[in-house]
Amino acid sequence: MTGGKTEYLDLSYRLDGPLEQAFHSHPWYEVYYFHEGVCNYLIGDQIYTLKPGDLILMNGMTLHRPKVDARFPYVRTVIHFEPSLLKPFQELPQGVPFLQPFQTLSNYRISLEPKEKAEVERLLADMETHRRQGGAVANSRMLLVFVDLLHVIYDLCGKPMRGRPDFPSEKERTVQRVVSYVEERYTEDLDMDRLQADLHVSKFYLSRLFKEVTGVTIFDYVFQRRINEAKIIFLLDPGRSVTDVCFQTGFKHLAHFSRLFKRQVGVTPEKYRKSIRERQGSAG
């Protein structure tokens, strides 16, 4: 398991250890490459059954989590990066908009052909080589290799039908219906009786199936989706009061909102909001 960081660029190469399989979000873009294992990846209201050689592009702020089978090795490479780091490369006279796939394709999965797979894996290995060397020159070369990788990804996304269509099981289709339903109504009053009536599926079956496929309960997911929306609101409008955000995202009690926010994010909503205001103030 290896990891390394330059400013706003973080590489975790061929991670193979256990992980906390919680839904999460972050303000960075992410490149995720699946080497081996058995994994369903949930991003927003999509469930992808991954195959080795699958590449996922994420804008970060959409809730996402892997659901892995712990009986098998789970090997992946993850790159987080701040888009502003790459601005000089995009302003070159003949530069291409290689960040466009992250902005327009909405958390996209690409299944690589063998030749493409070999090229991507070579570039990831080169990044790791430079990361291990350390120092200013090696870090700069690591960044250049990453820019090359983003050009490869941009080219792949320009080819028709690069996203492999999924043929999910009936169980996965049912869970996807639940996630889509929650995505449209997470700020409303929800209970299992309402889900049962609207989706025409037994609430007991829904509860058991959702936990089996995703690893969390339906209402854990609802609360996590609300907290994620609260983070987005604070980021876009840090002047909004915590109470306003609490009620806008579907919570009925401020204490409940604050407790769940701290559990998921690690700080209270007041501290999170304050940190954003301070960061934006210093940037201004």
LINNORRA-V304443 format. One record per pair of residues at least 4 apart in sequence whose ideal C-beta (glycine too) atoms are under 7 Angstrom apart, sorted by the first residue. I is the first residue (numbers start at 1). J is the second residue. D is the distance in whole Angstrom. If there is no record, write none. Layout:
# LINNORRA-V304443
i->I j->J d->D
i->I j->J d->D
This chain:
# LINNORRA-V304443
i->1 j->15 d->5
i->1 j->16 d->6
i->1 j->17 d->5
i->2 j->13 d->5
i->2 j->14 d->7
i->2 j->128 d->6
i->3 j->11 d->7
i->3 j->12 d->4
i->4 j->11 d->5
i->4 j->131 d->4
i->5 j->9 d->7
i->5 j->10 d->5
i->6 j->139 d->4
i->6 j->142 d->7
i->6 j->143 d->6
i->7 j->85 d->7
i->8 j->81 d->6
i->8 j->82 d->3
i->8 j->85 d->4
i->9 j->81 d->5
i->9 j->85 d->6
i->9 j->143 d->6
i->9 j->146 d->7
i->10 j->79 d->7
i->10 j->80 d->4
i->11 j->79 d->5
i->11 j->127 d->6
i->11 j->128 d->7
i->11 j->131 d->6
i->12 j->77 d->7
i->12 j->78 d->5
i->13 j->77 d->5
i->13 j->124 d->6
i->13 j->128 d->4
i->14 j->35 d->6
i->14 j->75 d->6
i->14 j->77 d->6
i->15 j->75 d->7
i->15 j->76 d->6
i->15 j->78 d->7
i->16 j->73 d->6
i->16 j->74 d->7
i->16 j->75 d->5
i->21 j->65 d->6
i->21 j->66 d->6
i->21 j->67 d->6
i->21 j->68 d->7
i->21 j->215 d->5
i->22 j->65 d->6
i->23 j->63 d->5
i->23 j->64 d->7
i->23 j->65 d->5
i->23 j->216 d->7
i->23 j->221 d->7
i->23 j->224 d->5
i->24 j->64 d->7
i->24 j->65 d->7
i->25 j->60 d->6
i->25 j->61 d->5
i->25 j->62 d->7
i->25 j->63 d->5
i->25 j->228 d->5
i->25 j->231 d->7
i->26 j->60 d->5
i->26 j->80 d->7
i->27 j->60 d->6
i->27 j->61 d->7
i->27 j->235 d->7
i->28 j->60 d->5
i->28 j->80 d->4
i->28 j->81 d->6
i->28 j->82 d->6
i->29 j->58 d->7
i->29 j->59 d->6
i->29 j->60 d->6
i->29 j->81 d->6
i->29 j->83 d->6
i->29 j->102 d->5
i->30 j->58 d->4
i->30 j->60 d->6
i->30 j->78 d->7
i->30 j->79 d->7
i->30 j->80 d->5
i->31 j->57 d->6
i->31 j->79 d->4
i->32 j->56 d->4
i->32 j->58 d->7
i->32 j->76 d->6
i->32 j->78 d->5
i->33 j->55 d->5
i->33 j->76 d->6
i->33 j->77 d->4
i->33 j->120 d->7
i->33 j->124 d->6
i->34 j->39 d->7
i->34 j->50 d->5
i->34 j->52 d->6
i->34 j->54 d->5
i->34 j->76 d->5
i->35 j->52 d->6
i->35 j->75 d->4
i->35 j->76 d->6
i->35 j->77 d->7
i->36 j->52 d->5
i->36 j->73 d->6
i->36 j->75 d->5
i->37 j->68 d->6
i->37 j->72 d->5
i->37 j->73 d->6
i->37 j->74 d->4
i->37 j->75 d->6
i->38 j->68 d->7
i->38 j->69 d->4
i->38 j->72 d->5
i->39 j->50 d->5
i->39 j->66 d->5
i->39 j->67 d->7
i->39 j->68 d->5
i->39 j->74 d->6
i->40 j->47 d->6
i->40 j->48 d->7
i->40 j->49 d->6
i->40 j->67 d->5
i->40 j->213 d->7
i->41 j->48 d->5
i->41 j->50 d->6
i->41 j->56 d->7
i->41 j->66 d->5
i->42 j->47 d->5
i->42 j->64 d->6
i->42 j->65 d->5
i->42 j->67 d->7
i->42 j->214 d->6
i->43 j->58 d->7
i->43 j->62 d->6
i->43 j->64 d->4
i->43 j->107 d->4
i->44 j->62 d->5
i->44 j->63 d->7
i->44 j->107 d->6
i->44 j->183 d->7
i->45 j->176 d->7
i->45 j->179 d->4
i->45 j->180 d->4
i->45 j->183 d->5
i->46 j->107 d->7
i->47 j->168 d->6
i->47 j->172 d->5
i->47 j->175 d->6
i->47 j->176 d->5
i->48 j->109 d->5
i->48 j->166 d->6
i->49 j->166 d->6
i->49 j->168 d->7
i->50 j->54 d->5
i->51 j->111 d->6
i->53 j->111 d->6
i->53 j->112 d->4
i->53 j->117 d->4
i->54 j->109 d->6
i->54 j->111 d->5
i->55 j->110 d->5
i->55 j->112 d->6
i->55 j->120 d->7
i->56 j->109 d->5
i->57 j->101 d->5
i->57 j->102 d->5
i->57 j->105 d->7
i->57 j->107 d->7
i->57 j->108 d->5
i->57 j->153 d->7
i->58 j->62 d->7
i->58 j->64 d->6
i->58 j->107 d->5
i->59 j->102 d->5
i->59 j->107 d->7
i->61 j->232 d->6
i->62 j->107 d->5
i->63 j->224 d->6
i->63 j->225 d->6
i->63 j->228 d->5
i->67 j->213 d->7
i->67 j->214 d->6
i->67 j->215 d->5
i->68 j->74 d->5
i->77 j->124 d->5
i->81 j->85 d->6
i->83 j->99 d->6
i->86 j->90 d->6
i->86 j->99 d->7
i->86 j->147 d->7
i->87 j->91 d->6
i->89 j->95 d->6
i->89 j->147 d->5
i->90 j->95 d->5
i->90 j->97 d->7
i->90 j->99 d->7
i->91 j->95 d->6
i->96 j->151 d->7
i->96 j->154 d->6
i->98 j->150 d->4
i->98 j->151 d->5
i->98 j->154 d->4
i->99 j->103 d->6
i->100 j->104 d->6
i->100 j->154 d->7
i->101 j->105 d->5
i->101 j->108 d->6
i->101 j->153 d->6
i->101 j->154 d->6
i->101 j->157 d->4
i->105 j->157 d->6
i->108 j->163 d->6
i->109 j->163 d->6
i->110 j->156 d->6
i->110 j->162 d->5
i->110 j->163 d->6
i->111 j->164 d->4
i->112 j->116 d->4
i->112 j->117 d->4
i->112 j->120 d->6
i->113 j->117 d->7
i->114 j->118 d->7
i->115 j->119 d->7
i->116 j->120 d->6
i->116 j->156 d->6
i->117 j->121 d->6
i->118 j->122 d->6
i->119 j->123 d->7
i->119 j->152 d->6
i->120 j->124 d->6
i->120 j->149 d->7
i->120 j->152 d->7
i->121 j->125 d->6
i->122 j->126 d->6
i->123 j->127 d->7
i->123 j->145 d->6
i->123 j->148 d->6
i->123 j->149 d->4
i->123 j->152 d->7
i->124 j->128 d->7
i->125 j->129 d->6
i->126 j->130 d->7
i->126 j->145 d->5
i->127 j->131 d->6
i->127 j->142 d->5
i->127 j->145 d->5
i->127 j->146 d->6
i->128 j->132 d->6
i->129 j->133 d->7
i->130 j->138 d->4
i->130 j->141 d->5
i->130 j->142 d->4
i->130 j->145 d->7
i->131 j->142 d->6
i->133 j->138 d->4
i->134 j->138 d->6
i->135 j->139 d->7
i->136 j->140 d->6
i->137 j->141 d->6
i->138 j->142 d->6
i->139 j->143 d->7
i->140 j->144 d->7
i->141 j->145 d->6
i->142 j->146 d->6
i->143 j->147 d->7
i->144 j->148 d->7
i->145 j->149 d->7
i->146 j->150 d->7
i->147 j->151 d->7
i->148 j->152 d->7
i->149 j->153 d->6
i->150 j->154 d->6
i->151 j->155 d->6
i->152 j->156 d->6
i->153 j->157 d->6
i->154 j->158 d->7
i->156 j->162 d->6
i->157 j->162 d->6
i->168 j->172 d->4
i->168 j->173 d->5
i->168 j->176 d->7
i->170 j->174 d->6
i->171 j->175 d->7
i->171 j->209 d->6
i->171 j->213 d->6
i->172 j->176 d->6
i->172 j->213 d->6
i->173 j->177 d->7
i->174 j->178 d->7
i->174 j->201 d->6
i->174 j->209 d->6
i->175 j->179 d->6
i->175 j->209 d->6
i->175 j->210 d->6
i->175 j->213 d->4
i->175 j->214 d->6
i->176 j->180 d->6
i->177 j->181 d->6
i->177 j->199 d->6
i->178 j->182 d->6
i->178 j->199 d->7
i->178 j->206 d->6
i->178 j->210 d->6
i->178 j->218 d->7
i->179 j->183 d->6
i->180 j->184 d->7
i->181 j->185 d->6
i->181 j->195 d->7
i->181 j->198 d->7
i->181 j->199 d->6
i->182 j->186 d->5
i->182 j->221 d->6
i->182 j->222 d->6
i->182 j->225 d->6
i->185 j->190 d->6
i->186 j->222 d->6
i->186 j->225 d->5
i->186 j->226 d->6
i->186 j->250 d->6
i->187 j->249 d->6
i->187 j->250 d->4
i->188 j->250 d->7
i->190 j->194 d->6
i->190 j->195 d->7
i->190 j->222 d->6
i->192 j->196 d->6
i->192 j->203 d->4
i->192 j->207 d->7
i->193 j->197 d->6
i->193 j->203 d->7
i->194 j->198 d->6
i->195 j->199 d->6
i->195 j->203 d->6
i->195 j->206 d->6
i->196 j->201 d->7
i->196 j->202 d->6
i->196 j->203 d->4
i->196 j->206 d->7
i->201 j->205 d->6
i->201 j->206 d->5
i->202 j->206 d->7
i->203 j->207 d->6
i->204 j->208 d->7
i->205 j->209 d->6
i->206 j->210 d->6
i->206 j->218 d->7
i->207 j->211 d->7
i->207 j->217 d->7
i->207 j->218 d->6
i->208 j->212 d->6
i->209 j->213 d->6
i->210 j->214 d->6
i->210 j->217 d->7
i->210 j->218 d->5
i->211 j->215 d->7
i->211 j->216 d->7
i->211 j->217 d->6
i->214 j->221 d->7
i->216 j->220 d->4
i->216 j->221 d->5
i->218 j->222 d->6
i->219 j->223 d->6
i->220 j->224 d->6
i->221 j->225 d->6
i->222 j->226 d->7
i->223 j->227 d->6
i->223 j->260 d->5
i->224 j->228 d->6
i->224 j->264 d->6
i->225 j->229 d->7
i->226 j->230 d->6
i->226 j->249 d->4
i->226 j->250 d->5
i->226 j->251 d->6
i->227 j->231 d->7
i->227 j->260 d->6
i->227 j->261 d->5
i->227 j->264 d->5
i->227 j->265 d->7
i->228 j->232 d->7
i->229 j->233 d->6
i->229 j->249 d->5
i->230 j->234 d->6
i->230 j->245 d->5
i->230 j->249 d->5
i->230 j->261 d->7
i->230 j->269 d->7
i->231 j->235 d->6
i->231 j->265 d->7
i->232 j->236 d->6
i->233 j->237 d->6
i->233 j->240 d->6
i->233 j->245 d->5
i->233 j->248 d->7
i->234 j->238 d->6
i->234 j->245 d->7
i->234 j->272 d->6
i->234 j->273 d->5
i->234 j->276 d->6
i->235 j->276 d->6
i->238 j->273 d->6
i->238 j->276 d->4
i->238 j->277 d->4
i->238 j->280 d->6
i->240 j->244 d->5
i->240 j->245 d->6
i->242 j->246 d->6
i->242 j->269 d->5
i->242 j->270 d->6
i->242 j->273 d->6
i->243 j->247 d->7
i->243 j->254 d->6
i->244 j->248 d->6
i->245 j->249 d->6
i->245 j->269 d->7
i->246 j->251 d->5
i->246 j->254 d->5
i->246 j->257 d->4
i->247 j->251 d->7
i->251 j->256 d->6
i->251 j->257 d->4
i->253 j->257 d->7
i->254 j->258 d->6
i->255 j->259 d->6
i->256 j->260 d->6
i->257 j->261 d->6
i->257 j->269 d->7
i->258 j->262 d->6
i->258 j->268 d->6
i->258 j->269 d->6
i->259 j->263 d->6
i->260 j->264 d->6
i->261 j->265 d->6
i->261 j->268 d->7
i->261 j->269 d->5
i->262 j->266 d->7
i->262 j->267 d->6
i->262 j->268 d->5
i->265 j->272 d->6
i->267 j->271 d->4
i->267 j->272 d->5
i->268 j->272 d->7
i->269 j->273 d->6
i->270 j->274 d->6
i->271 j->275 d->6
i->272 j->276 d->7
i->273 j->277 d->6
i->274 j->278 d->6
i->275 j->279 d->6
i->276 j->280 d->6
i->277 j->281 d->6
i->278 j->282 d->6
i->279 j->283 d->6
i->280 j->284 d->6
